[in-house]
């Protein structure tokens, strides 16, 4: 949360200040980049430590194969870019630094500028993999099979960020010009914008909307996700072939945005309430047993 407060400066955003002078991104990626590098230095001693390091097969198995997902900004319909800490036959090794992969996978449109990566050349701009892969569970299943084979006993654990309320996509040009649309969208994010509402005391008489608040409304409509569709499909598939557990707070969390660190207490309270329900407690126990001993699920 401390890091979130430093990166997502809502007060400056509402005031109409763009930290990096780019009207397409509204938070300063340099702060995020600096903090990621500091963490890598503490853990690995080198801010440019590579995502993939050449290890023997036995050394690689002792670690935890890790990947993050991004999309090419110039072609978001293309196959996602996978930055790996491991190598598999038939797929290129990741050559960039860990901090570069971290920046690429967090470059959410309208939040941070795209991340240029030039290793390997040519330079490619990357954005957050959430555009199409906000729930990468199916990718994780596919990658596990590439590493350990299709016969491996897999236990897939998916941790969501809260179920999303039903929403409709608003045309950005309409949001720019239609005050009624602006008012409607504003109501959906009003609880998170105490500083913004104080700047619009006579909302019913308003004839336009401050640029900083309009920016927030665009951010609220920027990313459409289908995390629950992925979950539903995986759940159907998992019934016969692998162990699958998803934990996702079911109320009052999914509509809390990346930048809404002021809702820390609501996030903690609702998450704790979810974890204490009988159904979730039972599922946690089953998941723990399966991770310790997969034969619990596979019965072999």
LINVEN-V745057 format. One record per backbone hydrogen bond with DSSP energy under -1.0 kcal/mol. CO is the residue of the C=O (numbers start at 1). NH is the residue of the N-H. E is the energy in kcal/mol with one decimal. If there is no record, write none. Layout:
# LINVEN-V745057
CO NH E
CO NH E
This chain:
# LINVEN-V745057
1 5 -2.2
2 6 -1.5
3 7 -2.2
4 8 -2.8
7 9 -1.2
8 10 -1.4
9 13 -1.5
10 14 -3.0
11 15 -1.6
12 17 -2.5
13 16 -1.6
18 21 -1.5
22 25 -1.9
28 31 -1.1
29 33 -3.0
30 34 -2.3
31 35 -2.2
32 36 -2.3
33 37 -2.1
34 38 -2.1
35 39 -2.0
36 40 -2.1
37 41 -2.4
38 42 -2.0
39 43 -1.9
40 44 -3.4
41 45 -1.7
46 49 -1.8
49 98 -2.6
56 60 -2.4
57 61 -1.7
58 62 -1.0
66 85 -2.3
68 83 -2.3
69 129 -1.2
70 81 -2.6
71 127 -3.0
72 75 -1.6
75 78 -1.6
81 70 -2.2
83 68 -1.8
88 91 -1.7
96 51 -2.6
97 101 -1.9
98 102 -2.5
99 103 -2.2
100 104 -2.3
101 105 -2.3
106 108 -2.5
107 128 -1.9
108 111 -2.1
108 112 -2.1
110 26 -1.3
111 27 -1.8
115 126 -2.3
117 124 -2.2
124 117 -2.4
125 73 -2.7
126 115 -2.7
127 71 -2.7
128 131 -1.2
129 133 -1.5
130 132 -2.0
136 140 -2.4
137 141 -2.2
138 142 -2.3
139 143 -2.7
140 144 -2.2
141 145 -1.6
142 146 -1.4
143 147 -1.7
144 148 -2.9
145 149 -1.5
149 152 -1.2
154 243 -2.0
156 245 -2.8
158 247 -2.8
171 175 -2.0
172 176 -1.9
173 177 -1.3
174 178 -2.8
178 182 -2.1
179 183 -2.6
180 184 -2.3
181 185 -2.7
182 186 -2.6
183 187 -1.7
189 192 -1.5
190 193 -1.8
193 197 -2.7
194 198 -1.5
197 200 -1.2
202 205 -1.4
203 206 -1.3
210 214 -2.3
211 215 -2.0
212 216 -1.4
213 217 -2.0
214 218 -2.1
215 219 -2.1
216 220 -1.8
226 230 -1.8
227 231 -2.1
228 232 -2.7
229 233 -2.3
230 234 -2.4
231 235 -2.6
232 236 -1.8
233 237 -2.0
234 238 -2.8
237 240 -1.0
238 242 -1.0
243 156 -3.0
245 158 -3.1
247 160 -3.0
249 163 -2.4
253 256 -2.2
257 260 -1.4
259 261 -1.3
260 263 -1.8
261 264 -1.3
263 267 -2.5
264 268 -2.5
265 269 -2.7
266 270 -2.3
267 271 -1.8
268 272 -2.4
269 273 -2.2
270 274 -1.9
271 275 -2.4
272 276 -1.3
274 277 -1.2
277 281 -2.6
278 282 -2.4
279 283 -2.1
280 284 -2.6
281 285 -1.9
282 286 -2.3
283 287 -2.6
284 288 -2.6
285 289 -2.3
286 290 -2.1
287 291 -2.3
288 292 -2.0
289 293 -2.6
293 296 -2.3
294 297 -1.3
294 298 -2.4
295 299 -2.4
